[in-house]
Amino acid sequence: MAADPKDVALSYLKAFETKDVNKIKSLLHANGTFKGPMKTYHSADEFVAELRNFIPITKSVRIRRVFVDGNEVSVTYDYATIIPSIPVMSMSEWFKVEDGKIREQEIIYNPMPFAASMGEIQEAVKASQPK
């Protein structure tokens, strides 16, 4: 039995919230397409490398709405960070799930607060890395 697309999408967001990079990678198709407001990635490895800039600043992911249409899932949520200037951001993600893995993903959010807080973000990421 194929994995339920809704379960796959919510598992991905839960893994992001709990900073479980191995779980995130296990849910992504190796040669999928992952789009953000600034860049598109054509492999899970490239995408996960970029996620490593956001995972350390993640405080929580609070799901607001989930919509499912076949193997496509759209999730709207509040993304809380540890960055004082970006306490909570509204975000939306669309997922296309094939064979239990995310084949396509697009995240929609306003990137300007992140761009304006790049110094704080870099400090938080650096502080989260093992010594």
N, CA, C and O atoms as a GROMACS GRO file, in nm:
protein
  524
    1MET      N    1   0.084  -0.118   0.000
    1MET     CA    2   0.000   0.000   0.000
    1MET      C    3   0.089   0.125   0.000
    1MET      O    4   0.184   0.135   0.079
    2ALA      N    5   0.059   0.218  -0.087
    2ALA     CA    6   0.138   0.342  -0.099
    2ALA      C    7   0.114   0.431   0.022
    2ALA      O    8   0.007   0.432   0.082
    3ALA      N    9   0.217   0.506   0.056
    3ALA     CA   10   0.206   0.600   0.168
    3ALA      C   11   0.104   0.709   0.135
    3ALA      O   12   0.097   0.754   0.021
    4ASP      N   13   0.028   0.749   0.233
    4ASP     CA   14  -0.071   0.854   0.216
    4ASP      C   15   0.002   0.988   0.196
    4ASP      O   16   0.085   1.025   0.278
    5PRO      N   17  -0.029   1.061   0.087
    5PRO     CA   18   0.039   1.187   0.060
    5PRO      C   19   0.032   1.287   0.176
    5PRO      O   20   0.129   1.357   0.205
    6LYS      N   21  -0.082   1.294   0.242
    6LYS     CA   22  -0.097   1.385   0.356
    6LYS      C   23   0.002   1.346   0.467
    6LYS      O   24   0.067   1.432   0.526
    7ASP      N   25   0.012   1.217   0.495
    7ASP     CA   26   0.104   1.170   0.599
    7ASP      C   27   0.249   1.203   0.563
    7ASP      O   28   0.328   1.240   0.649
    8VAL      N   29   0.283   1.188   0.435
    8VAL     CA   30   0.420   1.218   0.390
    8VAL      C   31   0.451   1.366   0.411
    8VAL      O   32   0.555   1.401   0.466
    9ALA      N   33   0.359   1.454   0.367
    9ALA     CA   34   0.380   1.598   0.380
    9ALA      C   35   0.391   1.639   0.527
    9ALA      O   36   0.480   1.716   0.564
   10LEU      N   37   0.302   1.587   0.611
   10LEU     CA   38   0.306   1.624   0.753
   10LEU      C   39   0.428   1.564   0.822
   10LEU      O   40   0.482   1.624   0.915
   11SER      N   41   0.471   1.447   0.780
   11SER     CA   42   0.594   1.387   0.835
   11SER      C   43   0.715   1.472   0.800
   11SER      O   44   0.805   1.491   0.883
   12TYR      N   45   0.717   1.525   0.679
   12TYR     CA   46   0.826   1.614   0.637
   12TYR      C   47   0.830   1.738   0.727
   12TYR      O   48   0.936   1.775   0.777
   13LEU      N   49   0.715   1.801   0.748
   13LEU     CA   50   0.713   1.922   0.830
   13LEU      C   51   0.747   1.892   0.976
   13LEU      O   52   0.812   1.973   1.042
   14LYS      N   53   0.706   1.777   1.025
   14LYS     CA   54   0.742   1.737   1.162
   14LYS      C   55   0.893   1.713   1.172
   14LYS      O   56   0.955   1.751   1.271
   15ALA      N   57   0.951   1.650   1.070
   15ALA     CA   58   1.096   1.626   1.070
   15ALA      C   59   1.171   1.759   1.064
   15ALA      O   60   1.275   1.774   1.128
   16PHE      N   61   1.118   1.855   0.989
   16PHE     CA   62   1.178   1.988   0.983
   16PHE      C   63   1.172   2.053   1.122
   16PHE      O   64   1.271   2.110   1.168
   17GLU      N   65   1.057   2.045   1.185
   17GLU     CA   66   1.040   2.106   1.318
   17GLU      C   67   1.132   2.042   1.422
   17GLU      O   68   1.186   2.112   1.508
   18THR      N   69   1.150   1.912   1.414
   18THR     CA   70   1.234   1.842   1.512
   18THR      C   71   1.380   1.832   1.469
   18THR      O   72   1.463   1.771   1.536
   19LYS      N   73   1.411   1.895   1.354
   19LYS     CA   74   1.549   1.904   1.304
   19LYS      C   75   1.608   1.768   1.270
   19LYS      O   76   1.728   1.744   1.290
   20ASP      N   77   1.524   1.678   1.220
   20ASP     CA   78   1.565   1.543   1.185
   20ASP      C   79   1.601   1.537   1.036
   20ASP      O   80   1.518   1.502   0.953
   21VAL      N   81   1.725   1.572   1.005
   21VAL     CA   82   1.771   1.581   0.866
   21VAL      C   83   1.763   1.445   0.797
   21VAL      O   84   1.728   1.439   0.679
   22ASN      N   85   1.794   1.337   0.868
   22ASN     CA   86   1.786   1.204   0.806
   22ASN      C   87   1.644   1.170   0.766
   22ASN      O   88   1.622   1.114   0.658
   23LYS      N   89   1.547   1.204   0.849
   23LYS     CA   90   1.407   1.179   0.816
   23LYS      C   91   1.365   1.265   0.697
   23LYS      O   92   1.296   1.217   0.607
   24ILE      N   93   1.406   1.392   0.697
   24ILE     CA   94   1.374   1.480   0.584
   24ILE      C   95   1.424   1.417   0.455
   24ILE      O   96   1.348   1.404   0.359
   25LYS      N   97   1.552   1.376   0.451
   25LYS     CA   98   1.609   1.318   0.330
   25LYS      C   99   1.536   1.191   0.288
   25LYS      O  100   1.521   1.165   0.169
   26SER      N  101   1.491   1.113   0.385
   26SER     CA  102   1.421   0.988   0.353
   26SER      C  103   1.285   1.013   0.287
   26SER      O  104   1.231   0.925   0.221
   27LEU      N  105   1.231   1.132   0.304
   27LEU     CA  106   1.100   1.166   0.248
   27LEU      C  107   1.108   1.237   0.113
   27LEU      O  108   1.006   1.261   0.049
   28LEU      N  109   1.229   1.270   0.069
   28LEU     CA  110   1.247   1.343  -0.056
   28LEU      C  111   1.295   1.251  -0.167
   28LEU      O  112   1.383   1.167  -0.147
   29HIS      N  113   1.236   1.267  -0.284
   29HIS     CA  114   1.285   1.195  -0.401
   29HIS      C  115   1.422   1.252  -0.437
   29HIS      O  116   1.438   1.373  -0.444
   30ALA      N  117   1.520   1.166  -0.458
   30ALA     CA  118   1.658   1.211  -0.482
   30ALA      C  119   1.669   1.312  -0.595
   30ALA      O  120   1.750   1.404  -0.587
   31ASN      N  121   1.590   1.296  -0.700
   31ASN     CA  122   1.596   1.385  -0.816
   31ASN      C  123   1.470   1.468  -0.830
   31ASN      O  124   1.425   1.496  -0.941
   32GLY      N  125   1.413   1.507  -0.717
   32GLY     CA  126   1.292   1.588  -0.720
   32GLY      C  127   1.322   1.733  -0.751
   32GLY      O  128   1.437   1.772  -0.771
   33THR      N  129   1.216   1.812  -0.754
   33THR     CA  130   1.227   1.956  -0.776
   33THR      C  131   1.172   2.026  -0.653
   33THR      O  132   1.060   2.000  -0.610
   34PHE      N  133   1.252   2.116  -0.597
   34PHE     CA  134   1.218   2.183  -0.472
   34PHE      C  135   1.235   2.333  -0.495
   34PHE      O  136   1.346   2.381  -0.518
   35LYS      N  137   1.124   2.407  -0.487
   35LYS     CA  138   1.124   2.550  -0.520
   35LYS      C  139   1.099   2.635  -0.398
   35LYS      O  140   1.016   2.603  -0.313
   36GLY      N  141   1.173   2.745  -0.391
   36GLY     CA  142   1.150   2.847  -0.290
   36GLY      C  143   1.133   2.980  -0.360
   36GLY      O  144   1.138   2.986  -0.483
   37PRO      N  145   1.114   3.087  -0.284
   37PRO     CA  146   1.093   3.217  -0.347
   37PRO      C  147   1.218   3.273  -0.415
   37PRO      O  148   1.208   3.364  -0.497
   38MET      N  149   1.334   3.219  -0.382
   38MET     CA  150   1.458   3.272  -0.437
   38MET      C  151   1.532   3.175  -0.529
   38MET      O  152   1.613   3.218  -0.612
   39LYS      N  153   1.506   3.045  -0.516
   39LYS     CA  154   1.586   2.948  -0.589
   39LYS      C  155   1.510   2.816  -0.605
   39LYS      O  156   1.421   2.784  -0.526
   40THR      N  157   1.547   2.741  -0.708
   40THR     CA  158   1.493   2.607  -0.731
   40THR      C  159   1.607   2.507  -0.724
   40THR      O  160   1.716   2.533  -0.775
   41TYR      N  161   1.581   2.394  -0.661
   41TYR     CA  162   1.681   2.288  -0.646
   41TYR      C  163   1.630   2.164  -0.721
   41TYR      O  164   1.511   2.135  -0.720
   42HIS      N  165   1.723   2.093  -0.786
   42HIS     CA  166   1.685   1.977  -0.865
   42HIS      C  167   1.738   1.846  -0.807
   42HIS      O  168   1.745   1.745  -0.876
   43SER      N  169   1.776   1.850  -0.681
   43SER     CA  170   1.813   1.727  -0.612
   43SER      C  171   1.788   1.745  -0.463
   43SER      O  172   1.794   1.856  -0.409
   44ALA      N  173   1.758   1.634  -0.398
   44ALA     CA  174   1.735   1.638  -0.254
   44ALA      C  175   1.860   1.687  -0.180
   44ALA      O  176   1.850   1.760  -0.082
   45ASP      N  177   1.977   1.647  -0.226
   45ASP     CA  178   2.101   1.687  -0.159
   45ASP      C  179   2.120   1.839  -0.162
   45ASP      O  180   2.155   1.899  -0.060
   46GLU      N  181   2.097   1.901  -0.277
   46GLU     CA  182   2.108   2.048  -0.287
   46GLU      C  183   2.007   2.116  -0.195
   46GLU      O  184   2.039   2.212  -0.125
   47PHE      N  185   1.886   2.065  -0.197
   47PHE     CA  186   1.779   2.124  -0.117
   47PHE      C  187   1.808   2.111   0.033
   47PHE      O  188   1.791   2.208   0.108
   48VAL      N  189   1.851   1.994   0.076
   48VAL     CA  190   1.880   1.973   0.218
   48VAL      C  191   1.996   2.061   0.262
   48VAL      O  192   1.998   2.110   0.375
   49ALA      N  193   2.093   2.081   0.175
   49ALA     CA  194   2.204   2.172   0.208
   49ALA      C  195   2.152   2.312   0.238
   49ALA      O  196   2.200   2.377   0.330
   50GLU      N  197   2.054   2.358   0.162
   50GLU     CA  198   1.993   2.490   0.188
   50GLU      C  199   1.910   2.488   0.316
   50GLU      O  200   1.911   2.586   0.391
   51LEU      N  201   1.837   2.379   0.340
   51LEU     CA  202   1.756   2.369   0.462
   51LEU      C  203   1.840   2.381   0.588
   51LEU      O  204   1.791   2.426   0.692
   52ARG      N  205   1.964   2.342   0.579
   52ARG     CA  206   2.053   2.349   0.696
   52ARG      C  207   2.070   2.494   0.747
   52ARG      O  208   2.115   2.515   0.859
   53ASN      N  209   2.034   2.592   0.664
   53ASN     CA  210   2.037   2.732   0.707
   53ASN      C  211   1.912   2.770   0.786
   53ASN      O  212   1.913   2.870   0.857
   54PHE      N  213   1.807   2.692   0.774
   54PHE     CA  214   1.682   2.723   0.842
   54PHE      C  215   1.653   2.630   0.959
   54PHE      O  216   1.588   2.670   1.056
   55ILE      N  217   1.700   2.507   0.950
   55ILE     CA  218   1.673   2.411   1.056
   55ILE      C  219   1.719   2.461   1.193
   55ILE      O  220   1.643   2.449   1.289
   56PRO      N  221   1.840   2.517   1.208
   56PRO     CA  222   1.884   2.560   1.340
   56PRO      C  223   1.801   2.674   1.400
   56PRO      O  224   1.797   2.689   1.522
   57ILE      N  225   1.735   2.754   1.318
   57ILE     CA  226   1.658   2.867   1.372
   57ILE      C  227   1.512   2.832   1.398
   57ILE      O  228   1.434   2.916   1.442
   58THR      N  229   1.476   2.708   1.370
   58THR     CA  230   1.337   2.664   1.384
   58THR      C  231   1.301   2.644   1.530
   58THR      O  232   1.371   2.575   1.605
   59LYS      N  233   1.192   2.705   1.568
   59LYS     CA  234   1.137   2.686   1.702
   59LYS      C  235   1.018   2.591   1.696
   59LYS      O  236   1.009   2.495   1.773
   60SER      N  237   0.924   2.618   1.602
   60SER     CA  238   0.809   2.530   1.588
   60SER      C  239   0.742   2.551   1.452
   60SER      O  240   0.761   2.652   1.385
   61VAL      N  241   0.663   2.451   1.416
   61VAL     CA  242   0.579   2.456   1.297
   61VAL      C  243   0.438   2.426   1.344
   61VAL      O  244   0.408   2.314   1.386
   62ARG      N  245   0.351   2.524   1.335
   62ARG     CA  246   0.213   2.509   1.382
   62ARG      C  247   0.121   2.503   1.260
   62ARG      O  248   0.096   2.604   1.194
   63ILE      N  249   0.071   2.384   1.231
   63ILE     CA  250  -0.014   2.361   1.114
   63ILE      C  251  -0.148   2.434   1.132
   63ILE      O  252  -0.213   2.424   1.237
   64ARG      N  253  -0.186   2.507   1.029
   64ARG     CA  254  -0.314   2.578   1.030
   64ARG      C  255  -0.419   2.509   0.943
   64ARG      O  256  -0.533   2.490   0.985
   65ARG      N  257  -0.380   2.471   0.820
   65ARG     CA  258  -0.473   2.406   0.728
   65ARG      C  259  -0.398   2.308   0.640
   65ARG      O  260  -0.282   2.329   0.604
   66VAL      N  261  -0.467   2.200   0.605
   66VAL     CA  262  -0.413   2.100   0.513
   66VAL      C  263  -0.520   2.071   0.408
   66VAL      O  264  -0.635   2.043   0.442
   67PHE      N  265  -0.481   2.078   0.282
   67PHE     CA  266  -0.571   2.048   0.172
   67PHE      C  267  -0.508   1.937   0.089
   67PHE      O  268  -0.389   1.942   0.058
   68VAL      N  269  -0.588   1.838   0.052
   68VAL     CA  270  -0.539   1.724  -0.024
   68VAL      C  271  -0.622   1.708  -0.151
   68VAL      O  272  -0.745   1.716  -0.148
   69ASP      N  273  -0.552   1.686  -0.262
   69ASP     CA  274  -0.616   1.658  -0.390
   69ASP      C  275  -0.535   1.547  -0.456
   69ASP      O  276  -0.435   1.574  -0.523
   70GLY      N  277  -0.579   1.425  -0.438
   70GLY     CA  278  -0.504   1.311  -0.492
   70GLY      C  279  -0.369   1.299  -0.426
   70GLY      O  280  -0.359   1.282  -0.305
   71ASN      N  281  -0.262   1.309  -0.508
   71ASN     CA  282  -0.127   1.298  -0.452
   71ASN      C  283  -0.063   1.435  -0.428
   71ASN      O  284   0.058   1.445  -0.408
   72GLU      N  285  -0.144   1.540  -0.430
   72GLU     CA  286  -0.095   1.675  -0.402
   72GLU      C  287  -0.150   1.723  -0.268
   72GLU      O  288  -0.267   1.702  -0.235
   73VAL      N  289  -0.063   1.787  -0.192
   73VAL     CA  290  -0.099   1.834  -0.058
   73VAL      C  291  -0.053   1.978  -0.044
   73VAL      O  292   0.060   2.011  -0.082
   74SER      N  293  -0.137   2.062   0.010
   74SER     CA  294  -0.102   2.200   0.040
   74SER      C  295  -0.120   2.222   0.189
   74SER      O  296  -0.225   2.191   0.246
   75VAL      N  297  -0.017   2.276   0.252
   75VAL     CA  298  -0.019   2.297   0.397
   75VAL      C  299   0.013   2.444   0.425
   75VAL      O  300   0.113   2.497   0.377
   76THR      N  301  -0.072   2.507   0.503
   76THR     CA  302  -0.047   2.643   0.551
   76THR      C  303  -0.012   2.632   0.698
   76THR      O  304  -0.079   2.561   0.774
   77TYR      N  305   0.094   2.702   0.739
   77TYR     CA  306   0.138   2.690   0.878
   77TYR      C  307   0.208   2.817   0.925
   77TYR      O  308   0.247   2.902   0.846
   78ASP      N  309   0.222   2.826   1.057
   78ASP     CA  310   0.299   2.933   1.119
   78ASP      C  311   0.435   2.875   1.155
   78ASP      O  312   0.445   2.774   1.226
   79TYR      N  313   0.539   2.940   1.106
   79TYR     CA  314   0.676   2.898   1.130
   79TYR      C  315   0.736   2.992   1.233
   79TYR      O  316   0.759   3.110   1.204
   80ALA      N  317   0.761   2.941   1.353
   80ALA     CA  318   0.820   3.021   1.460
   80ALA      C  319   0.971   2.996   1.462
   80ALA      O  320   1.016   2.883   1.450
   81THR      N  321   1.047   3.106   1.478
   81THR     CA  322   1.192   3.095   1.480
   81THR      C  323   1.248   3.145   1.613
   81THR      O  324   1.177   3.205   1.694
   82ILE      N  325   1.377   3.120   1.633
   82ILE     CA  326   1.446   3.170   1.751
   82ILE      C  327   1.502   3.310   1.726
   82ILE      O  328   1.564   3.368   1.815
   83ILE      N  329   1.483   3.363   1.606
   83ILE     CA  330   1.535   3.494   1.568
   83ILE      C  331   1.438   3.602   1.617
   83ILE      O  332   1.323   3.605   1.573
   84PRO      N  333   1.480   3.690   1.707
   84PRO     CA  334   1.389   3.790   1.763
   84PRO      C  335   1.318   3.877   1.658
   84PRO      O  336   1.202   3.914   1.678
   85SER      N  337   1.385   3.909   1.549
   85SER     CA  338   1.322   3.994   1.448
   85SER      C  339   1.227   3.917   1.356
   85SER      O  340   1.155   3.978   1.276
   86ILE      N  341   1.225   3.784   1.367
   86ILE     CA  342   1.134   3.701   1.288
   86ILE      C  343   1.067   3.600   1.382
   86ILE      O  344   1.094   3.480   1.372
   87PRO      N  345   0.982   3.645   1.471
   87PRO     CA  346   0.925   3.550   1.567
   87PRO      C  347   0.835   3.444   1.502
   87PRO      O  348   0.846   3.326   1.534
   88VAL      N  349   0.747   3.487   1.409
   88VAL     CA  350   0.656   3.393   1.343
   88VAL      C  351   0.631   3.441   1.200
   88VAL      O  352   0.605   3.559   1.176
   89MET      N  353   0.639   3.347   1.108
   89MET     CA  354   0.610   3.375   0.966
   89MET      C  355   0.499   3.282   0.919
   89MET      O  356   0.500   3.163   0.951
   90SER      N  357   0.404   3.336   0.844
   90SER     CA  358   0.304   3.251   0.779
   90SER      C  359   0.367   3.194   0.653
   90SER      O  360   0.428   3.266   0.575
   91MET      N  361   0.350   3.064   0.634
   91MET     CA  362   0.408   2.997   0.518
   91MET      C  363   0.306   2.900   0.460
   91MET      O  364   0.212   2.858   0.526
   92SER      N  365   0.329   2.867   0.334
   92SER     CA  366   0.247   2.768   0.266
   92SER      C  367   0.340   2.679   0.184
   92SER      O  368   0.432   2.728   0.119
   93GLU      N  369   0.315   2.550   0.188
   93GLU     CA  370   0.394   2.458   0.107
   93GLU      C  371   0.299   2.367   0.029
   93GLU      O  372   0.196   2.323   0.078
   94TRP      N  373   0.340   2.342  -0.095
   94TRP     CA  374   0.269   2.250  -0.182
   94TRP      C  375   0.362   2.132  -0.208
   94TRP      O  376   0.480   2.150  -0.237
   95PHE      N  377   0.307   2.013  -0.198
   95PHE     CA  378   0.384   1.890  -0.218
   95PHE      C  379   0.316   1.803  -0.323
   95PHE      O  380   0.194   1.792  -0.325
   96LYS      N  381   0.394   1.741  -0.408
   96LYS     CA  382   0.346   1.635  -0.497
   96LYS      C  383   0.420   1.509  -0.455
   96LYS      O  384   0.543   1.502  -0.464
   97VAL      N  385   0.345   1.410  -0.411
   97VAL     CA  386   0.402   1.288  -0.356
   97VAL      C  387   0.385   1.174  -0.456
   97VAL      O  388   0.275   1.151  -0.507
   98GLU      N  389   0.495   1.104  -0.484
   98GLU     CA  390   0.493   0.987  -0.571
   98GLU      C  391   0.569   0.874  -0.503
   98GLU      O  392   0.681   0.893  -0.456
   99ASP      N  393   0.509   0.759  -0.497
   99ASP     CA  394   0.573   0.641  -0.438
   99ASP      C  395   0.624   0.668  -0.297
   99ASP      O  396   0.731   0.621  -0.259
  100GLY      N  397   0.546   0.743  -0.219
  100GLY     CA  398   0.580   0.767  -0.080
  100GLY      C  399   0.688   0.870  -0.055
  100GLY      O  400   0.734   0.886   0.058
  101LYS      N  401   0.729   0.941  -0.162
  101LYS     CA  402   0.834   1.044  -0.147
  101LYS      C  403   0.788   1.173  -0.214
  101LYS      O  404   0.707   1.172  -0.307
  102ILE      N  405   0.842   1.281  -0.166
  102ILE     CA  406   0.809   1.412  -0.222
  102ILE      C  407   0.888   1.429  -0.352
  102ILE      O  408   1.010   1.438  -0.350
  103ARG      N  409   0.816   1.433  -0.462
  103ARG     CA  410   0.876   1.448  -0.595
  103ARG      C  411   0.892   1.597  -0.628
  103ARG      O  412   0.992   1.638  -0.687
  104GLU      N  413   0.791   1.677  -0.588
  104GLU     CA  414   0.796   1.821  -0.610
  104GLU      C  415   0.749   1.890  -0.483
  104GLU      O  416   0.662   1.841  -0.412
  105GLN      N  417   0.810   2.005  -0.455
  105GLN     CA  418   0.774   2.083  -0.338
  105GLN      C  419   0.795   2.229  -0.371
  105GLN      O  420   0.893   2.266  -0.435
  106GLU      N  421   0.703   2.311  -0.327
  106GLU     CA  422   0.719   2.456  -0.343
  106GLU      C  423   0.676   2.524  -0.213
  106GLU      O  424   0.568   2.499  -0.161
  107ILE      N  425   0.763   2.609  -0.163
  107ILE     CA  426   0.733   2.684  -0.042
  107ILE      C  427   0.711   2.830  -0.078
  107ILE      O  428   0.785   2.889  -0.156
  108ILE      N  429   0.607   2.886  -0.020
  108ILE     CA  430   0.570   3.024  -0.048
  108ILE      C  431   0.574   3.103   0.083
  108ILE      O  432   0.504   3.070   0.179
  109TYR      N  433   0.657   3.206   0.083
  109TYR     CA  434   0.666   3.296   0.198
  109TYR      C  435   0.734   3.423   0.153
  109TYR      O  436   0.790   3.430   0.044
  110ASN      N  437   0.730   3.523   0.238
  110ASN     CA  438   0.796   3.650   0.210
  110ASN      C  439   0.942   3.638   0.257
  110ASN      O  440   0.966   3.628   0.378
  111PRO      N  441   1.039   3.638   0.166
  111PRO     CA  442   1.178   3.619   0.206
  111PRO      C  443   1.244   3.744   0.265
  111PRO      O  444   1.354   3.735   0.319
  112MET      N  445   1.180   3.859   0.256
  112MET     CA  446   1.243   3.984   0.300
  112MET      C  447   1.284   3.984   0.448
  112MET      O  448   1.395   4.030   0.477
  113PRO      N  449   1.202   3.937   0.541
  113PRO     CA  450   1.249   3.935   0.681
  113PRO      C  451   1.375   3.850   0.700
  113PRO      O  452   1.461   3.883   0.781
  114PHE      N  453   1.386   3.740   0.624
  114PHE     CA  454   1.506   3.656   0.635
  114PHE      C  455   1.626   3.728   0.578
  114PHE      O  456   1.735   3.724   0.635
  115ALA      N  457   1.608   3.795   0.465
  115ALA     CA  458   1.719   3.870   0.404
  115ALA      C  459   1.767   3.981   0.497
  115ALA      O  460   1.887   4.005   0.509
  116ALA      N  461   1.673   4.049   0.562
  116ALA     CA  462   1.708   4.159   0.652
  116ALA      C  463   1.775   4.110   0.781
  116ALA      O  464   1.845   4.187   0.847
  117SER      N  465   1.754   3.984   0.815
  117SER     CA  466   1.808   3.929   0.941
  117SER      C  467   1.921   3.830   0.918
  117SER      O  468   1.949   3.747   1.004
  118MET      N  469   1.986   3.836   0.803
  118MET     CA  470   2.088   3.738   0.768
  118MET      C  471   2.200   3.729   0.871
  118MET      O  472   2.249   3.620   0.898
  119GLY      N  473   2.240   3.840   0.930
  119GLY     CA  474   2.344   3.836   1.033
  119GLY      C  475   2.301   3.754   1.153
  119GLY      O  476   2.378   3.671   1.202
  120GLU      N  477   2.179   3.776   1.202
  120GLU     CA  478   2.126   3.699   1.315
  120GLU      C  479   2.116   3.551   1.280
  120GLU      O  480   2.148   3.465   1.362
  121ILE      N  481   2.071   3.523   1.159
  121ILE     CA  482   2.056   3.384   1.116
  121ILE      C  483   2.191   3.315   1.110
  121ILE      O  484   2.205   3.202   1.158
  122GLN      N  485   2.290   3.380   1.053
  122GLN     CA  486   2.424   3.321   1.043
  122GLN      C  487   2.482   3.292   1.180
  122GLN      O  488   2.546   3.189   1.201
  123GLU      N  489   2.460   3.384   1.276
  123GLU     CA  490   2.508   3.363   1.414
  123GLU      C  491   2.439   3.242   1.476
  123GLU      O  492   2.504   3.161   1.542
  124ALA      N  493   2.308   3.230   1.456
  124ALA     CA  494   2.233   3.118   1.514
  124ALA      C  495   2.278   2.985   1.453
  124ALA      O  496   2.292   2.886   1.524
  125VAL      N  497   2.300   2.983   1.322
  125VAL     CA  498   2.346   2.861   1.256
  125VAL      C  499   2.484   2.824   1.307
  125VAL      O  500   2.511   2.707   1.337
  126LYS      N  501   2.572   2.922   1.317
  126LYS     CA  502   2.709   2.896   1.366
  126LYS      C  503   2.705   2.844   1.509
  126LYS      O  504   2.777   2.750   1.543
  127ALA      N  505   2.622   2.903   1.593
  127ALA     CA  506   2.611   2.860   1.733
  127ALA      C  507   2.556   2.719   1.747
  127ALA      O  508   2.584   2.651   1.846
  128SER      N  509   2.478   2.674   1.649
  128SER     CA  510   2.416   2.541   1.658
  128SER      C  511   2.510   2.429   1.612
  128SER      O  512   2.482   2.312   1.636
  129GLN      N  513   2.621   2.465   1.547
  129GLN     CA  514   2.712   2.362   1.496
  129GLN      C  515   2.801   2.309   1.607
  129GLN      O  516   2.841   2.383   1.697
  130PRO      N  517   2.832   2.178   1.599
  130PRO     CA  518   2.919   2.118   1.702
  130PRO      C  519   3.056   2.187   1.705
  130PRO      O  520   3.109   2.228   1.602
  131LYS      N  521   3.109   2.199   1.822
  131LYS     CA  522   3.240   2.264   1.841
  131LYS      C  523   3.352   2.173   1.802
  131LYS      O  524   3.469   2.211   1.812
   0.00000   0.00000   0.00000
